[in-house]
Amino acid sequence: MNKIAFVIGNGTSRKGFDLRELNPYGTVYGCNLLLLEYETDNHGPEIPEEELDRFLLDLKKEGKFSGHKFAEIVVPHISVSMEEYRKAQHVTLGVPEDRKIAADGEMLLEDADYHNGAVHRPRSNAGMICMQDAIDRGATHIYLLGMDFIFDDDQSTSNMFSGKASTRASYTDTLNRLRYFDWFCGQKHPTISFRFVVPKNFGRPMRKLAATNVDGTYYEVLDSQLKELTTDLNE
């Protein structure tokens, strides 16, 4: 059981950080096409172009994807998808069943307790699904990288990957995500530690939270903090 988990969003605040450095410390969760950032030369069979959707085909043409199935996935340990086309991408890329979560049913919706038991509720998001799965598996410390809804400007909607416009978060969406995240941490999981990781000199305003079990740290000191935490958890 890993008590440390990393939830990797696709906000551009994480750009330049090598996510492979996290692997020794805990379970790494990634949203949508994160695995493409760490494609190795250990390829599976080539995927016929007619089986690639336009997003994967564009990435192949841009030299950001080899066009082969994955024989080895370095990062993340678990890939999470919500939209049907993202689920189909994971199938096309050959992501094993035990290395992915294809959200469906209640998993797609925000927690009923947050909405006073309402049946019809807003959709959740991949990052929150990652967090809940990590907690269900025993994580007590969750680090959040590239989860840019915490920023109080246009950085909140930044994204490392293109996607359908209909699924892209708006500024208002990020405010709603923040409120839900605040409740999720402070009310539903008050004994879990949540920590945002941001660049030290990023210079972006950050939104305030009521939850007292959420704080932050910098990429520049992350490795040393993880070593110390790992030692403490193993004592």
Residue pairs with C-beta under 8 A, 6 or more apart in sequence:
1 137
1 138
2 26
2 27
2 137
2 138
2 139
3 26
3 138
3 139
3 140
3 141
3 233
4 25
4 26
4 27
4 139
4 140
4 141
4 142
4 143
4 226
4 229
4 230
4 233
5 26
5 27
5 28
5 29
5 130
5 131
5 134
5 137
5 139
5 141
5 142
5 143
6 19
6 22
6 25
6 26
6 27
6 28
6 29
6 142
6 143
6 144
6 145
7 29
7 127
7 130
7 131
7 134
7 142
7 143
7 144
7 145
7 147
8 14
8 19
8 28
8 29
8 30
8 31
8 34
8 75
8 76
8 145
8 146
9 31
9 126
9 127
9 144
9 145
9 146
9 147
9 148
10 31
10 32
10 34
10 146
10 159
10 160
10 161
11 146
11 147
11 148
11 149
11 151
11 155
11 156
11 158
11 159
11 160
12 146
12 148
12 155
12 158
12 159
12 160
13 146
13 148
13 151
13 155
13 158
13 198
13 199
13 202
13 204
14 145
14 146
14 160
14 197
15 160
17 145
17 219
19 28
19 30
19 34
19 37
19 38
19 75
19 76
19 145
20 38
20 74
20 75
21 223
22 28
22 75
22 143
22 226
23 74
23 75
23 77
25 226
25 229
25 230
26 139
26 141
27 77
27 78
27 134
27 137
27 139
28 75
28 76
28 77
28 78
29 76
29 77
29 78
29 79
29 80
29 130
29 133
29 134
30 75
30 76
30 78
30 79
30 80
31 79
31 80
31 81
31 126
31 127
31 130
32 79
32 80
32 81
32 86
32 89
32 126
32 161
32 163
33 55
33 59
33 86
33 89
33 161
34 75
34 76
34 79
35 70
35 73
35 75
35 76
35 79
35 93
35 95
36 59
36 64
36 65
37 75
37 160
38 73
38 74
38 75
39 65
39 66
39 70
40 72
40 74
42 71
42 72
43 66
43 68
43 69
43 70
43 71
44 68
44 69
44 70
44 71
44 94
45 68
45 69
46 67
46 68
46 69
47 67
47 68
47 69
47 92
47 93
49 57
49 60
49 67
51 92
52 60
52 67
52 92
53 85
53 88
53 89
53 92
55 85
55 89
55 162
55 163
56 65
56 89
56 92
56 93
58 162
59 65
60 66
60 67
69 92
69 93
69 94
70 93
70 94
70 95
71 94
73 79
73 95
73 96
73 99
77 99
78 99
78 100
78 101
78 130
78 133
79 90
79 95
79 99
79 100
79 101
80 100
80 101
80 103
80 126
80 129
80 130
80 133
81 87
81 89
81 90
81 100
81 101
81 102
81 103
81 126
82 103
82 108
82 123
82 124
82 125
82 126
82 129
83 164
83 167
85 164
86 163
87 102
90 100
90 102
101 107
101 129
101 130
101 133
103 124
103 126
103 129
107 124
107 129
108 123
108 124
109 121
109 122
109 123
109 124
110 121
110 122
110 123
110 124
110 128
110 180
111 124
111 184
111 188
112 118
112 119
112 121
113 188
114 121
114 180
114 183
114 184
114 188
115 121
115 122
122 176
124 180
125 169
125 177
127 144
127 147
127 177
128 177
128 180
128 181
128 184
131 142
131 184
131 194
134 142
135 142
135 189
135 192
139 192
140 191
140 192
140 193
140 233
141 192
141 193
141 195
141 229
141 233
142 192
142 193
142 194
142 195
143 195
143 196
143 197
143 222
144 150
144 194
144 195
144 196
144 197
145 197
146 160
147 196
148 155
148 156
148 157
148 158
148 174
149 156
149 169
149 174
149 177
149 178
149 181
149 207
150 156
150 178
150 196
150 198
150 206
150 207
151 204
151 205
151 206
151 207
152 204
152 205
152 206
152 207
153 204
153 205
154 171
155 204
156 169
156 171
156 174
157 168
157 169
157 170
157 171
157 173
157 174
159 168
169 177
178 207
178 209
181 209
182 209
182 210
182 211
182 214
183 211
185 192
185 194
185 209
185 211
185 213
185 214
186 209
186 210
186 211
186 212
186 213
186 214
187 211
189 213
190 211
190 212
190 213
191 213
192 213
193 213
193 215
194 211
194 213
194 214
194 215
195 214
195 215
195 216
195 217
196 214
196 215
196 216
196 217
197 216
197 217
197 218
197 219
197 222
198 204
198 206
198 216
198 217
198 218
198 219
199 218
199 219
199 220
200 218
200 219
200 220
206 216
217 225
